[in-house]
């Protein structure tokens, strides 16, 4: 009887120790998970610090030079070569250089201008080529990622200020219309649900719960340009001249976030038209 009681007591002590270990390990796990999530959110939504300018030397090319920077709309779509060809059709010889990074938010488009040329996605060569104009095509990933209008406008303005510092005339495509609320085709019902939940959650903090934020982001950029007295130094290319609503222009889109060949051509024609207006004013 005494042995049985002692055995039961030893078992109970062992069980309590195991329970304490489980609780401790669980607490450590959730602490580490909380730190990882917090770090991810801070890193995701933090603004880039203002990067120091670098010196650019060498003679400026006498040929009209145009830079185009941005995200996958530039990296994959060959916008630079189409614009070059369209300018040739008007008897204007030019050098058009493109640099893009797929899925890049404006934060990374800005930072890419300062990356050493040996680094992946560096667009420093655009600045060093001393173009007359540089066109920014970006913002889709800011909008779909629900980064907030302040995040978008801050980084676009840093890009504009960088270009102006190097005496490059900035031209900014207004945030493109795209299928912002459309579930990506690669997602199934479950991942699509999580994607929509994430978007709605981030939108609550960054855009008053409105996931279709395109117009809000556009207005915020214009407001900041006016506030910082930059509005007269920048040409805004109105994407609505390509398409005013994603659902009204299905033939212009290959998927929810990218243009079809027809859409790409229409965009390049718009960019070329705006470039010609600037060139003819010189």
N, C-alpha and C positions, 0 to 999 in steps of 0.2 A: 504493500500500500504506500509506504514511504518512498520506495523507489519509483513507483508510478507517479506520485506527486512531484518528485524531483525531476522526473523526465518531462512531465507536462510543463513545469516551470521553465526548464531549459528550452523547450520548444517554443514557449511563449516569448521568452527573451530573444531567441533567434529570429522569430517571426517579426517582432517589433523592430529589431535592428535592420532586417531586410526591408521593412516598410519605410523606415527612416531613410535608407539608402535610395529607395525608389523615389521618395518625395524629394530628396536632395538632388538626385540626377534629373528629375523632371524640372525642378526649379532652375537648375543650371542650363538645361536644354532650352527652356522658354526664355531665359535671360539672353542666351546667345542668339536665339531666333529674333528676339526683340531688337538686339543691337544690330543684327544684319538688316532687318527691315528698316530700322531707323536710318542706318547708313545709306541704304538704297534710296530711300525717299529724299534724304538730304542731297545726295549726289545727283539724283534725277532732276530735282526741281531747283537746284542752286544755279545762280547766274554765274557766268564766267567773269573772272576778274578782267579788268582792262589790261590788255597785253601791251608791252612796250614796242614802239615802232623801231624798225631797223633801217639801216641806210640802203639806198638803192643808187647804184652808180651806173655809168655807161651812157652812151648817146641814145636818144630817143629815135625809134624807127620813123622814117618819113611816111611809111605806108600806114593808112588808117588801121589802127589795131583795136580790137574789141574783145573784152573778156566776158565770159559767161560763167557764173559760179552758182552752186546750189546743191540739190540732193539728187535722187535717182532720175529726176526729170532731165537732168543734165548728163549724169554719168552714163545712163543707158540709152538715152533718146537721140543722141547725136544732133542736138539742137544747133551746136556751133557750126557744123558742116552745112546744114540746111540754110542757116542765116547767111553764111558766106556765099552760097550759091545764089540766093535771092538777091543779095547785093550786087553780085556779078551781073545778074540779069538787068540791073539798072545802070550798068557800066561803071560800077564803083568797085575798084580793086581794094581788097581788105585782107587783114589777117585776123581770123576769129579763133580764139582759144577758149576751150571749155574745161572746167574742173568741177566734178560733182562727187558726192558720196551717198550711196543708197542708204535710205532710212535716216539720214542725218537731220537733226533738228538745227535750227538757226544758230544755236550755241556752238555746234561743231563746225558749221560752215564758217563762222567767225574765226574759231580757233585754227581751222585749216589754213587760213591766210598767213599764219605765223609759224606753221610747222616747217621744219627743215625739209628741203626737197627730197631727202633720202627717206623721209617718213611717208607711210601709206596715207593716201588722200591729201597730201600737201597741195595747197593751191598757191603757195608763195610765188611760184613762177609766174602767175598771172600779174601780181604786183610788179615783179622784177622785169616783166615785159613792157611795163609802162604803157598800158593801153590808154586810148583816148576816152573810151567808155567801158564801164563794166556793168553787166546786167545780173541782178540777183533773182533767181527763181527758186524760192524755198518757202517753207511755212506749212506745207501739208502735214509733215510729221509733228510739228508743234500742235497743230489743230487736232489731229487724230489721237495724239498722246495726251490731250487735255492739259497742256503745259501752262496755260494761262496767258491772257493777252499781254500782261506785263513782261513775261518771259520772252514772248515773241517780239514785241516792240523794242525791248532793251537790246537784244542781240542784232536785230536788223539795223538799229541806229548805230551800234558799234561798228558794224560792217560799213555803213555809209560814212561814218567819221574816218575810218581807216582809208577808204578810197579817196575821200576829199584831202586827207593829209598828203597823199601821193599825187595830188592834182589829177585824179581820175574822176570823170563825171559819172556819178552813180545813177543807174536806172533800176527801179525795183518793180517787179511784177507783183501786183496786188495779190494777196493770198488767194490761190486758185479755188474755184468751186470744184468740189469732188464729192464722192459718196461717203461723207463723214459718218453717217449713221448706219451705213450698210455693213453687214457682217462680212468680214473677209472670206473669200471662197474656200480658203484652206482650213477653215474652222468648222468643227461639227457642232451639234446642238449644245453640248456641254461646254466646250471651250468658248463657243459663241456667247453663252450665258455669262461666263466668267469675264469675258472681254467687255460685254455691255455693263456688267456690274462695276468693273474697274473704271470704265469711262464715266459712269454716272457718279461714282464716288469722288473721282478727281475733279469732275465738273462742279460738284457741290462746293468744293474749296476754291476752285479757280475761275468759275464762270457762272456763279449763282445757280448751279444745277443744270444749265443749258448745254447740252452736248453739241448741238449744231452752233458752233461758235464763230464761224467764218466771218460774218459781218461784224461781230464784236471785236475780233482781232484787227480787222481792217481799220475800223474807226479808232481804235486805241493807237495804232501806228500813226495815223494822220494827226491825232491829237498831240502825240509826243513830238512829231516833226514840227508842228506849229509852236509848241512850248519851247523847244530848243532852237528855234529860228533856223531850221534846216529845210523847211518846206520849199524854199526857192532854189535850193541847191540840188534838189532831187527830182527826177522824172518818175512819176508813178505810171506804170503801164497797166491799164484797166483790163483785168482778165475777163470782166463781164462782156467784153467785145468778142471773146471766144465763146463763152457760154455763161448764161446767167443762172442756170439751175441744172444740176447734175441729171435730174430725171427728164428734163426737156431735150437733152443732147446725147442720147445713148450712143449714137454713132461716133461721137468724139472721144469715147473712153474705151480703153482696152479692158479695164477693170475698175474697181471703185476708186483707185488712187493714181491711175496712170492714163495718159492719153493714148488713143488709137493713132494709127498713121494719119488719118484725116485730122484729128484733133491736134496732133503735133505740127502738121503743116499750117493749120490755121493759127496756132500760137506763134510759129516762126514768122508768118506773114505779118502778124500784129507787131511783133518785136522789130521786124525790118521797117515797117511803116513808121514806127516811133523813132527809130534810129535815123531814118531819112529826114524826118522833121528837124532833128537836132543838127544833122550834118549840113542841111541846106541853110540853117540859120548862122552857120559859122562865117 
